[in-house]
Amino acid sequence: MEEDQIDKAVLAYLKKKGYRAAELAFQDDQNKVKPASSPQSAVPSAPMDPVIANQIFFYSRSDNNPGRYKEGFSKLRSWVHSSLDQYKNELLRILYPVFVHSFLELVAKGYSQEARVFFQTFRDDHEALHMRDLQKLEGVLAPQHLEETELARSFRENKIDIKMCQYSFELLLQYLHNTDSMLMLSIVNAHINLQVVPGQPSPLFEEEEAVTLTGKAQDALELINQKEIRWGALEDSLEEKLEKELAAEAEKAEAEGKDADADESKKRTAEGGKPGGAGKKVKKEKTGGGGGKGSKSEATAVAVIPRVKPELPMPVMSEELERQALDDLRNRARLGSSALPSVSFYTFINTHNSLNCVSISADGSLVVGGFSDSSLKVWDMTKIGESVAPSENGTAGGNGTPTKSPGENIMTGTAVDNSKTSYTLFKGHAGPVYAANFSPDGEYMLSASGDHTLRLWSLKLNANICCYKGHNYPVWDVQYCPVGHYFASASHDRTARVWSMERMHPLRIMAGHLSDVDCVQWHVNCNYIATGSSDKTVRLWDVQTGECMRIFTGHRGMVLSLAMSPDGRYMASGDEDGAIMMWDLGSGRCVLPLMGHTGCVWTLAFSGEGSLLASGSADSTVRLWDVNASTKFSRAEDKAGSVRRLRLLKTLPTKSTPVYSLKFSRRNLLLAAGAFTPPNSS
């Protein structure tokens, strides 16, 4: 009787899956093994393995009993929470993915009501860490929603990687097999990559490990992150030219000091005085200057940064601009934990929530705002106070007028309609402007829009020069290469693209993210670009080959901002939850998480020498972090096995202005901008 039930279950499964040929072959085998004859003449068959029989019965019953998901998950949840504390931290990691896939399977099988009850019963366990994911999944009510909802599709198409020690893994397998939890076992096998790591269970502070979908198997992910990265700074850059100039000046000053010592010593000896006395004084005065011994040691200290040749042909900077940039670098302020930067903050008022982005030029002379009405407005900071008088409230009337600190005049310019306004207006897009960026020389500006295009603008002609088409959906970000000419874009179509100003079509397409590419950033040596995505990962791409060189996982929300350190070794990324991760590009590891913001981190910037990191957030604050101390702490604490610490130097609050953009000028002045949001506005 049991064999007949097994045969019926197998036939029902083959019919449901549409395996017509297999169904006919199975029926033929049945007829041969069990001919229509008397029971006494039938050949006895070997007994079936009870484990296999149980599995067949399980698959035949699971489709008709949606309550098995709730029952199985509830038992698994109770077992995990009752495990020893030493192993519970690792076992807790499997609950969220099993919960999600149990819910999605119920929806896929058409049990919408049971899926909703299951979701509401267990959602409280995961709200603290996965609130945004749960809000997206809550709208999945029917099988067709599984394809329409991007997060649900990503979960079903990709496996989740979870690490645990050998003993935790054995405990989990023992529970799943011994308790006949075939449904939970099937979900774990189908949707989770269990990576067994040697050693003891992970420490307590790693309990809340991020659940990240990468679209890659764990072995493939490790191979990607082992690729060689040339992370040094750009060869023959402005900084390297300045170092050579300072070294030459230091050697010249040292030689002059020695000559002066010798001459003074001879003079003193001839007069019968004490040799060397005046010479020491002269030498002290000379080495105390900007081009003396201090400058030489400074240049030597910076020179240890490896230099890398760019793979792309580099544009040539004019002599005038190069000399101006070198002068700025020569007068750069030295920043550190005891010497924080001066900050110039530009506040946009009367924007009525229409300002989408802000960008500041390299020298801080220009500020651009991108608006929802498809326009861009550029303010010239060198013309503050000319022509336009402030209104009664101390600011200019009109939409989107930026001001400096109270009491200072507004900036003015000429609009294309020749009216007296404080900005230059640029129109051409057919959708909201989501990003804008100035070229390093300040002559051009790029903009990215919801109309799927990028536009190049001349700031000398106040005109649109070129429209770049290639993306299929809205473009969220655009960034110039550190030396200009090339630029990169990020889009809702899940790709990043590399362009040059002289070509209308992209040079490279970087595809691999599982969701929107929200931000993009060039490496300082121009050989790589980094992309941050709504799939909670950051990826590093080779510009020459288009190959993915690193996949960084650890964020719990979409990645909204990126910044590269001046030496090219570190990268910072900020997400929608307010977390900032500092990554080592060489090893692919997170050096240090920086926690403190309570809103989305929209912008990040390293100081000129890389000693400080500035972050701007929707919580209306600018925060300054000590990069050097943070990395030193992390290395020492990795060896000691202690919990990593936060290295926050200072929090600079605004009245009620979320910070849209941050930029360090070449002289290490921190420039910031944002749109004033009245506290009572929605």
N, C-alpha and C positions, 0 to 999 in steps of 0.2 A: 504493500500500500504506500509506503514511504517513497519507493522508487517511482511509482506513478505520479505522485505529487511533484517530485523533482523534475520528471520529464515534462509535465505540464508547465512548470515554472520556467524551464528552459525554452520551451516553444513559445510561451507568452512573451518572453524577453526578446527572442529573435523576431517575432511578428511586430512587436512595438518598435524595434529599431529599424525595421524594413529590410532585414537580411533574408530576402526571399530564397536565395540559393542555399544558404546555410540551413534554413528551415526545412526545405525539401530533402536535403542530404541527411539531416537529423531524423526525419520521419522514415526515410529509407532504412537507416541503420536500426531504428526501432523495430521495423517490420522483419528485418533479418534476424535480429537477436531474439525477438519474441514472436515466433510464427503462430498463426491461428491454429492451435492444437490443444489437446487436453493438458491440464496442469501437470499430469504425471509425466508427459513426454517432453515438457519444456526443459531446456538445459539451464541449470542453476547459474546465476551470475555472481561475480565476486562482490562482496559488500563494499559500499561506497565509504570513503574516508569521512568520518563525522564532521571534521573541520570544513571540508569542501561542501558537504551537505548544508551545514549551518550558513555558510556564505551564500549559497544559492537561495535558501529560504529567506535570508535577510534582504537580498535584492528584490525578491518577489513581493515582499511585504512593505518595503520602505516607501514605494511609490503610492501605496494606498493608505498610509498611516502618517499624516503630517505631525501627529503628536509625538512621534519618535524623536524629532529634532529637539523639541523642548525638553523631553525626558532625558535624552542623551547628553545635551549640553548642561543641563542642571546637575546631573551626576558628575560630569567632568569638572564643573566649576566647584562643586562641594569637595571633590577629592583634592583639587589643587589647593584650595584654601585650608584644608586640613593637613597638608603636607608639612614636613619639617621646615622651619624658617630658613635653614641653610640652602634648601633647594627650591623653596616656594618662589623666590625672586625670579628664577629662570623659568619655572613652570607657568607663572602668571602671564608670560609673554604670548603663549599660544591661545589664550582665551579670546583676545580681540579678533584675530583673523578667523578663528573657528566660529565665533559669534556672527561675524559679517557673512561668511560663506553659508552658514546655516540659514540665515535670513534670505540671502540671494537665491539659494536653491528652492526654498519654499515659494518664493515669488515666481521663479522660473517654471515650477510645476503647477502654477495656477492657484495655489492656496493663499490668496491675498489676505484673507481675514486671519488665518492662523499665523501668517508672516507678521502681520501688524501686532498681534498679541505677543508673539515671541520677541519682537523688537522692543516693545514697551516694557516687557517684563525684565529684560536684562540691560537696557541702555544705560541705567544709572551707574553700572560698574565702569563704564568707559567714558563718561562725559568729561571727566577731569582732563584726560589726555587727548581725546579725539572728538571734541565738541563739533568742530566744523565738518568733519567727515560724517558724523551722525546726522547733522542738519541736511546734508546733501542726500544721504541714503533714505531719510525719512520720506522723501517724495517718490520713492520707487514703490509703486503699488501694483503694477501689472507687468507681465512678461515683456511687453514692448518697451517699457521704461529701462530695461536692462541694457538695451543698445543705445537709447537716447541719453542716458546719464553717463557722463564720462568717467566718473569715479567707479561706478558699478562695472563698467566695461573693463576698466584697468584691473580691478580686482579679479575678474573672471579670466582675463587673458594672461595674467602674470602671477608668478609665485612669489610669496613673501619669504624673505630670509630671516631665520631666527637662530641665534647661537645659544648653545647650552653645553654644559660639561657632560662627560660620558655617563656619570651615574644618574644625572637628571634625565638623560635620554633613555637609559634603561628603565628607570622608574615609570616613565610615560608609556613606553612600549608594553611593559608588564601590566600596567593598569588597563590599557586598551584591549589587550588580548585576553586577560584573565576575566574581565567583566563583560566580555562579549559586546563591547562597544564598537560594533562594526561600522555604524554610521559615522561616528566621530573619527574612526581610523581612516575611513575612505576620504573624509574631508582633509585630514592631515596629509595623507599621501598625495592627493590631487592638487592641493593649493599651497602647501608650506614646504620650504626647503629647510630641513633641520640640519644645521651645521654643528657637528660635534667638535668641540675645542678641548685640547688637553688641559689638565690642571684642575684646580678647585672651582667651585661655582663663582660666578662673577660677584664683585662686591656690591654692597647695598646701593651705592649711588648710581650704579648702572642698571638698576631694576627697571626704570622707566625708559627702556630703549625704544627708539623711534621705529615705527612700522613703516617701511619705505618700499615702494615698488620701483624697481629699476629696469625691468624688462630683460634682465640678464640673469643667467644662472650664477651661483656663487663662485664657481670655478672660473667662469668667463670674466666675472667682475674682478677677481683677484688678478687675473692675467692683464686686464686693462690697467689696473692701478700699479702694476709692476713695470710698465713701459718707462723708458728713460725720458726724463724731462730736463731740458736745458733751461734752468730757471734764472740765470743771471740777468743783469741789466744790459741795456742796448750798447753795443760797441760804437764808439765815436759819437756818443750822445753829447748834449750840452754839458752835463755834469762831468763827463770824462775830460772834455776840453778845459773846463774850469780847473779840474784837479791838476792837469798838466801846467796850466798857467800859474797856479799857486805854487806848485813844486818848483818851477823855474824861478819865480820871484823869491822863494825862500832860499834857494841855492845862491842867487845873486846877492841877497841881503846878508847871507852868512859869509860869503866871500868878501864883501865890503867890510863887514865887521872884523874879519881877521886882518885885513889890510890896515884898518884904522887902529887895531890893537898893536900891530907891529910898528906903525909910524909913531904912535904915542909912547910906546915903550922905548923906542930909540931916542925920542925927544927927552923923556924923563931921565934916561941913563946919561945922556949928554949933559944935562943940567945938574946931575948928581942927585936927582930925586929918587923916590921909590918906584921901581919899574912896575908897570902893570896896573897901577891904581886907577888912572883915568881911563885906561883901556877897558877895564871891567865896566865902568860906568857907561861908556859909549855902547858897549855890546849889550848891556842890559836894556838901554833905551831902544836899541834897534830890534832886539828880539821881542820886545813888548808890543811892537806895531802889528798891523794887520797882515803884513807879508813876511813876518819873521818865523821863528821856530815854531810858534803855536800853529801857524797856518800849515807849516810843513807836516807836523805831526797829524794835524787834522786831515790833510790830503792823503797821508799815508794810511790813516785809519779807514778812510772811505775806499781807498784803492784795493782793499782786499776783496771787494765785491767782484765776482766773476763777470766777465763781459762776453756777450754772445753776439755773433754776426746775425743780422736779419736775413731771412730767406727771401723776403720781398724786396724789389728795387725801391730804394728810399728816395723821397723828394729832397730837393736842395733848398735850404733856407737862405733867404737874402742876407747879405752881410749886415745890413742895418738892423734887421730883426734879431739876428744872432748876437750882435754886440749888445743890444738892449736886454736880451734874455740873460746873457752872461753877467751883465751889470746887476740884474735883479738877483741872480744866484749868488753873486759875490756878497751882496748885502743881506743875504738870508739870515733871519733870526734863528739862533740855536734854541730848539725847544726840548723840553724834558719834563720830568715829574715836578721839578722845582721852577721851571720856566714855562708857563702855559701861554698859549697864543692869545693875541688880541683878536676880537671877533667883531666883524661888521655884519649886522643883520638887516636885511631888506624885507619889509613887511608890505604885502599887497593888501589893500583895503577895498571895500565895495566890490568884491569879485562875485558876490551872490552865488558862491559854490560853482562858478563856471571855470575857474582856473584849474587846469589838469596837471601842468608841469612848469618847472622853472629851471633855467640853466644860466650859469654865470661864465663869462669868458675867462681865459687864462690869466689875464692881468687885472680882472675885476672891473674893467671899464664899461662892460656891456652886460645887461640883464635882459633875458627874454622870458616871456610867459606864453604858454600855449593854452588856448581856450576851447570851450565846448562849441563855440559858434564857428569853428574851423579857422580862426584867425590866430596870428602871432603878433605880439607887441614887443618891441625892443626899446629899452631905455638906455640912453647914453649917460653914464655916471659922471663923465667929465663936464657935462653941461648942466649940472644941478644948479637951480636958482635962476636960470636965464629965461626971460620972456614971460613965463607963466607965473602969475601971482597965486599964492595959496588962498584957499577959501577960508571961511570963518573958522572951520575946525582945524586949520593948519595943514590941510592936504588939498590936493587938486581934486576938482570934481570929475565925474565920469567913472567908467567901469574899469576896475583893475588898476588902480593907481598905486605904485609902490612908494613907500617913504622910508627914510632912515629913522634914527632915534628922534624923540620929540624935540621940536625946536629947530631942526634942520630943514633947509629948503627942499623942495621936490626937484626931480630931474625933468628936463624938458627936451623936446626934439621937434621934428617936423613930420607930420603925417602925410600920407600920399594924397590926401584930399586938400592939402595946403591949409588946413584949419590949425588954430593954435592949440595944440595938444602936447602932452609931455612924452610922447612916444612915437615911434615909427611903426606904422601898421603894415603887415604883410598878409595878403589874402591870395588863396589859390587852391587850398584843400577843399574837398567836398564832404568832410567829416570832422569830428572832434580831433584836435591835436593832442596826442598823448606823450610826445617826447620832442625835445629840441636839444641841439648841441652845437657849440661854436667850434670852428676849426682852431688849431693851436695858434695860427698867425692872426686870428681875429678878422679875417677878410670874408669868410663864408659862414653859413649856418645851415644845418640840416634839420629837418622836421619829419616826424612820423605821425601817421594819422589813421583814423578809423576807416578811411576810404581805400585802404590796402596799399597806399603808395608812400614813398619818401620823396621829399622835395629839397633841392639845393637852392639856396638864396645867396645873392651877392649883397653884402652890406655896404659896398661902395655905390652900387647902382640901385639899391633898394628894389631889386627885382628877382623874380624866379628864373633860374637858369636852366634847370633840368628837373624832370619828374621820373623817378625810378620805379618801375613796375616789376613785380615778380611774386610778391606774397599774395596768398589767396584769401586772407582774412586780415582783420585789423592789425596794425603794427604797433607794438607796445613800447619799444625802446630803440634808440639809435645812438651810437657812440663813435666818435672819430678815433682813428689810430693816434697814438701819442705824437707821431711826427706829421700827421695830416695825410691828405690824399686818399687814404683808404678809410672805410668805415664799415661797421657791422650793425645789423638790425635783428630784432627779436619780435616774434609774431605769435598770434593766436593759432596759426597753422602748425604749431609745434616745431618750427624750424628757426634756425638762425642763419643769416646769410652775410657773406663778405662781399663788399662792393669796392669799386674805385670810382673816383669822381668823373673820369673820362669815359666810362662805359655805362650804358643804360641797363645792362643785365648783370646779375650777380656773378662773381668769380667763383664762389664756393657756396654750397648749401650744406649746413650741418643738421642732420636729421637723426633723431634717436630718443628725444624726450617723449614722455607718455602724455604730456599735457602742454598747456601754453608755455612758451618761453617768455618770461616776464621781464628779464633784464639781461644785459650783455655788457661785458667789460673786456678791454684789450689788456694783454700782458705788456709789461713795460718794454720788453725786447721785440714786440710786434710779431712774434712767431706763433702766438696762441691767443685764443679768445676764450673767455669763460662765460657760461650761460647759467642763469638761475630760472627755475621753472615752478609751475604750480604742482608738479609731481613730487615736490619736496626735495629734489636733488639739484646739485650743482655739477656741471660737466665742463671739462677743459678740452678744447679742440685744437688740433694742429691746423694752422691756416693754410699751409702749403698743400697738405694731403687731404684735409677735411676729416681726418681720423680722430675719434674720441680717445683722448690720452688719460683722462681721469674721470671717475664718477665718485662724487663726495656725497655720502648719505649721513643723516643725523638730524636734519631739520624736521620739525613736526608740522610746519605750515608752509605755504607757498613762499618761495625765495624772491624777495622784492628788490634787493640791492646788493651790489658787489663792489669791491675795491681791491687793488693790487698794491703791495708794498713797493717802495722805490727800488729795493734790491732785487725784486722779482721772486723772492723765496716764499713769501706768505700771501695768502688771499683771505679777505674777510667777506662774510656773507650775512645778510640780515633777513629775517623772515617776518611773516604777518603776526606772529605771536610775541614779538619783541626780543627774540633771542638773536645773538650774534655769534657766529662760529669763526674761529681763526684756524685756517688750514695750512699745513705744510705741503707745498706742491710736490716736493721731492718724494716724500713718503706716502702722500695721499691721506694722512691722518689728521684728525682734528687736534690742534695744539691746545686750544683752550676755548671753552664756551664762555661768553661774556653775557651775563644776565643782569638786567636792571630796568630796561624799558618796559612800559606797560601797554604800549601800542605798537602798531606796525613800524618796522624800521625801514624808512623810505630812502635813506641816503647814507652813504659811508664815504670817508675820505681819509687817506694817510697824509701825515705831514711830510714836508719836503725830504727830510732825512729819514723818515720812517719810524721815529721814536714814539709818535702819538697816533692814535686812531680817533677820529671824530665820528659820531653817529647822530643822525637826526631822525626824529620819530613823530608819529601821529599823537604821542602823548604831550606834544608841545615842549619838548626839551631837546637840548644838545648835550651830549655826554662826551667826555674826553677820557680815553683809556690809555694806560701806560703799556705800550706794546713790548718794550724791552723787558720790563719787570715781569710781565705776564708770561712771556716765552721762557724766561729763566726759571720762574716758579714751576712751570709745567714740566720742564725737563728734570729738575731736582725732585719734584713730587712723583713723577713717573717712576723714578728709581726707588723712592721711599714707599710708594704705594699709597700715598695719602690722598685725601680729597683735594681737588683743584680749587683754587681760590679766585675770587673776583678782584680785578685790578682797576677799579674805577677811580679816576683822579678828581673829577669835578662834574657836577650837573649844573647846566645853565638853563634855567626855566624861562620860557616866554610867558607873556600875559595870557594869551589864548591863541597861539599861532602854531599850528602843526608845521613841522620843518620839512619842506619839499626838497631842498637842495643844499649841499655843502661842497665847498671847494677851497683848498689851500692855494693861495697865490705863490708865485715863485719866491717871494720874500717871507713866506710862512704866515701871512695874514689869513685868518680863517674867515671866509665869506659864506654867509648863510642866507636863505630866503624861504619865505612861506607866506600863506594867505591867512589873514586874521579871520578867526571864526568866533563870532559872538557866542558866549556860553549858552544863551537860550535858543540858538539856531539848531535846527535838526541836522 
